[in-house]
Amino acid sequence: MSLVDGVGRSIDYLRLSVTDRCDFRCVYCMAKNMTFLPRQQVLTLEELQRLATVFVSQGVRKIRLTGGEPLIRPGIVELCRHIAALPGLRELVMTSNGSQLGRLARPLVEAGVKRMNISLDSLDPERFRAITRNGDLRQVLDGIEAARDAGFERVKLNCVVMQGRNFDEVPALVQYAIDQGIDISFIEEMPLGDVGRSRGESFCSSEQVRALIAEHHPLLDSPENSGGPARYVRLARHPQTRIGFISPNSHNFCASCNRVRMTVEGQLLLCLGQDNAVDFRALVRRYPLDDQPLVEALHKALRGKPLRHDFTGQGEVQVVRFMNMSGG
């Protein structure tokens, strides 16, 4: 089977959110005081597994588990084990803030998670706490070490770059990735949700980040593709470390979009930057023993997948949905 949208793009990548909750409150992801979903509105583990099974049966080959913070969801390791075993799935990967990896990295590898992306926006404990509002940097650094030691096929860092908060730390973050022998991607802040400040004040483009890195390291453009939106370069003197740039505002990557997102309340988001959604929770609960209505709804929905998102300007809010509600 294969999934093709209305403009001929092949869709083989599902970002599946397992929770809207998180033990951090990052300034680019959430408002200071968040209201989370009541339990009855959240997909059960069995419903998440069923949806993953349906999507893989129709041609999805990569699933990324997201949140919120996926590792605070009870039963997450067993869910990973079931999804990783699905016939036809090429890889199960995850994005995490790293806070729980000290205890869960090895069980996740054993359950079949292939790659781990870990958010790291500062190496300064005070700044880290300010950006995450309550995060412990030491706990995350220990989690990164645990992930390296656990045997994932690849560990990558993600950094959302903001003027006035962590832009000046880009060289230090690159050096940390070099020292750890892992990759790092720098992400433009996405205009999702009203987080209580003007995003334009802190917006930092990928070109600015790349120029700052180039002051310290010769960069070599790379044609590599990890199955997502990142564009990569290699460091001439440190070829083991790959640098990625994810640029939703300054470099539209919609022409090659191969993914959809499922929120933890069962809304299929056809585009991160649009409000188009299909309610799969209602279908899952209306047809507990029959997957055919889900299959038909999926193919019908993809015919209406938007051609592109509409992020414009300096990253000001254009979609009211918060990032933790969008699935990482």
C-alpha positions in Angstrom: 0.0 0.0 0.0 1.0 3.6 -0.4 -0.4 7.0 0.7 -0.4 9.8 -1.8 -1.9 13.3 -1.2 -3.9 15.4 -3.6 -0.8 17.0 -5.2 1.1 13.7 -5.7 3.3 13.7 -2.6 4.1 10.3 -1.1 3.2 10.3 2.6 5.2 7.7 4.6 5.9 9.5 7.9 3.5 9.8 10.9 4.3 12.0 13.9 2.2 10.4 16.7 1.7 12.3 19.9 1.2 10.2 23.0 0.5 13.1 25.5 0.0 16.9 25.6 1.6 17.0 29.0 5.3 17.8 29.8 7.5 18.2 32.8 8.9 21.4 31.2 7.1 24.5 30.2 9.4 25.8 27.4 8.8 29.4 26.4 8.5 28.6 22.7 6.1 25.7 23.2 3.7 26.6 26.0 2.1 29.5 27.8 3.3 29.9 31.4 0.0 28.5 32.8 -1.3 25.7 30.6 -4.5 23.7 30.8 -4.1 20.1 29.7 -6.7 17.7 28.2 -8.9 15.7 30.5 -8.2 12.0 30.4 -11.4 11.0 28.5 -10.3 13.2 25.6 -6.9 11.5 25.3 -6.3 8.4 23.1 -5.7 5.3 25.1 -2.5 3.3 24.6 -4.7 0.7 22.7 -6.1 3.4 20.5 -2.7 4.8 19.8 -1.5 1.3 18.9 -4.5 0.7 16.6 -4.0 4.0 14.8 -0.3 3.2 14.3 -1.3 -0.2 12.9 -3.7 1.3 10.4 -1.3 3.9 9.2 1.5 1.3 8.7 -0.9 -1.0 6.8 -1.5 1.9 4.4 2.1 2.7 3.7 3.6 4.7 6.6 7.2 3.5 7.1 8.4 5.9 9.8 6.7 6.8 13.0 8.0 9.4 15.4 6.5 9.4 18.9 6.1 12.9 20.3 4.3 15.0 23.0 4.4 17.0 25.1 7.0 14.8 26.6 6.3 11.2 25.5 8.4 9.6 28.3 6.0 10.8 31.0 3.2 8.8 29.5 2.7 5.6 31.6 3.1 2.5 29.5 5.3 4.2 26.9 7.9 1.5 26.7 5.3 -1.3 26.0 3.6 0.9 23.4 7.0 1.3 21.7 7.5 -2.4 21.7 4.1 -3.0 20.0 4.6 -0.3 17.4 8.2 -1.2 16.6 7.0 -4.8 15.8 4.5 -3.8 13.2 5.2 -5.5 9.8 6.3 -2.9 7.2 7.4 -0.2 9.6 11.0 0.8 8.8 11.8 2.7 11.9 10.3 3.9 15.2 11.9 7.1 16.5 11.2 9.6 19.3 11.6 13.2 20.3 12.2 13.8 24.0 13.3 16.6 26.3 15.8 14.1 27.8 14.6 14.4 31.4 13.6 10.7 31.7 16.3 9.1 29.5 18.5 8.3 32.5 16.1 5.5 33.4 14.4 4.8 30.1 17.0 5.0 27.3 18.1 1.4 27.5 14.5 0.0 27.8 13.5 2.1 24.7 16.4 0.6 22.7 15.3 -2.9 23.7 11.7 -2.1 22.8 12.8 -1.2 19.2 13.2 2.6 19.2 15.9 3.3 16.5 16.8 7.0 16.9 16.3 9.6 19.6 16.1 13.4 19.2 16.7 15.3 22.4 15.9 19.0 22.9 18.8 21.1 24.3 18.4 24.9 24.1 21.2 26.0 26.4 24.3 24.7 28.2 24.0 27.3 31.0 21.9 26.0 33.9 20.3 29.4 34.7 19.4 30.0 31.0 18.2 26.4 30.6 15.9 26.9 33.6 14.6 30.2 32.2 13.9 28.7 28.8 12.2 25.6 30.1 10.8 27.4 33.1 11.6 24.5 35.4 14.1 22.2 33.8 17.2 20.8 35.4 20.1 20.9 32.8 22.2 18.3 34.7 19.3 15.8 34.4 19.1 16.4 30.7 22.9 16.1 30.1 22.8 12.8 32.0 19.9 11.7 29.8 22.0 12.5 26.7 24.9 10.4 28.0 22.5 7.6 28.8 21.1 7.8 25.3 24.6 7.6 23.8 25.4 4.6 25.9 22.1 2.8 25.3 22.8 1.9 21.7 20.4 4.0 19.6 21.4 4.0 16.0 21.6 7.8 16.1 21.2 10.4 18.8 20.5 14.0 17.7 20.1 17.3 19.5 17.4 19.8 18.7 17.8 23.5 19.5 15.2 26.2 19.0 17.3 29.3 18.4 16.0 32.7 19.8 17.6 36.1 19.8 18.3 37.4 23.3 18.0 33.9 24.8 20.5 31.5 23.3 21.7 32.6 19.9 25.1 33.4 21.3 25.4 29.8 22.5 25.2 28.3 19.1 29.0 27.8 18.8 29.1 26.2 22.3 26.2 23.9 21.4 28.0 22.8 18.2 31.1 22.1 20.2 29.1 20.0 22.7 27.7 18.0 19.8 31.2 17.5 18.4 32.5 16.4 21.8 29.7 13.9 22.2 30.0 12.6 18.7 26.3 13.3 17.9 24.3 15.5 15.5 22.5 18.7 16.2 19.7 20.6 14.4 18.9 24.3 14.8 15.2 25.2 14.4 13.5 28.5 13.7 10.8 29.2 16.3 7.4 28.2 14.9 4.5 30.6 15.3 2.1 28.2 17.1 0.1 29.5 20.1 0.1 32.7 22.1 3.0 32.2 24.5 2.7 35.6 26.0 5.3 37.5 24.1 6.1 38.7 20.6 7.9 36.0 18.7 9.3 38.5 16.3 11.5 40.0 19.0 13.4 36.7 19.3 13.1 35.4 15.8 16.4 34.1 14.4 16.7 32.7 10.9 18.7 29.7 9.8 20.9 31.9 7.7 22.0 33.8 10.9 22.7 30.5 12.7 24.7 29.1 9.8 26.7 32.3 9.4 27.6 32.2 13.1 28.7 28.5 12.9 30.8 29.3 9.8 32.8 31.8 11.8 34.2 28.8 13.8 33.9 25.8 11.4 34.3 25.3 7.6 31.0 23.9 6.4 30.3 21.4 3.6 26.8 21.2 2.2 25.4 17.7 2.3 22.7 16.0 0.3 21.7 13.7 3.2 18.1 13.3 4.1 16.8 11.9 7.4 13.2 11.7 6.2 12.2 15.0 7.7 12.5 18.7 6.9 16.1 19.4 7.9 18.8 20.5 5.5 22.2 19.3 6.5 25.8 20.4 6.4 28.9 18.6 7.6 31.8 20.1 9.5 35.0 19.8 7.4 37.2 19.1 10.5 34.6 17.0 12.4 32.9 14.8 9.8 31.2 12.6 12.4 28.9 15.5 13.4 26.1 16.6 11.1 24.5 20.0 11.5 20.8 20.4 10.5 18.7 23.5 9.8 14.9 23.4 10.1 13.5 26.6 8.6 9.7 26.7 8.6 9.7 30.5 8.3 12.6 31.3 6.0 12.8 28.2 3.8 9.5 26.6 2.9 10.0 22.9 2.7 6.4 22.0 1.7 7.1 20.7 -1.8 8.8 17.6 -0.3 6.5 17.2 2.7 6.0 13.5 3.4 4.3 13.6 6.8 1.1 14.1 8.8 0.6 14.4 12.6 -1.8 12.7 14.9 -2.5 14.6 18.1 -3.1 12.8 21.4 -6.8 13.7 21.2 -7.0 11.9 17.8 -7.0 14.9 15.4 -5.1 14.1 12.2 -3.3 17.3 11.3 -2.6 17.5 7.6 -0.2 20.4 8.0 1.5 21.9 11.0 0.9 25.4 9.8 -2.8 25.0 9.0 -5.9 24.2 11.0 -7.1 21.4 8.7 -7.8 18.3 10.8 -9.9 15.1 10.8 -11.3 13.6 14.0 -9.9 10.0 14.2 -10.8 9.6 17.9 -14.5 9.7 16.9 -13.9 7.1 14.2 -11.8 4.8 16.5 -14.5 4.9 19.2 -17.4 4.6 16.7 -15.9 1.6 15.0 -14.0 -0.4 17.6 -13.8 -3.6 15.5 -13.7 -2.3 12.0 -10.7 -0.5 10.5 -12.1 0.1 7.1 -13.8 3.4 8.0 -10.4 4.7 9.3 -8.7 3.6 6.1 -11.2 5.4 4.0 -11.1 8.5 6.1 -7.3 8.6 5.9 -7.2 8.4 2.1 -10.0 11.0 1.8 -8.3 13.4 4.2 -5.0 13.2 2.3 -6.6 14.4 -0.9 -7.2 17.7 1.0 -3.7 18.0 2.5 -2.7 21.7 2.0 -0.1 22.5 -0.7 1.9 24.5 1.9 1.9 26.2 5.2 1.5 29.9 5.5 4.2 30.9 8.0 5.3 34.4 7.0 7.3 37.3 8.3 9.2 37.0 11.6 7.3 34.1 13.1 4.3 35.9 14.6 1.4 33.7 15.8 -0.7 32.4 12.9 -2.1 29.2 14.4 -3.6 29.4 17.8 -2.8 25.7 18.6 0.2 25.3 20.9 3.2 23.2 19.9 2.5 20.7 22.7 -1.0 20.2 21.3 0.4 19.7 17.7 2.7 16.8 18.6 6.2 18.0 19.1 
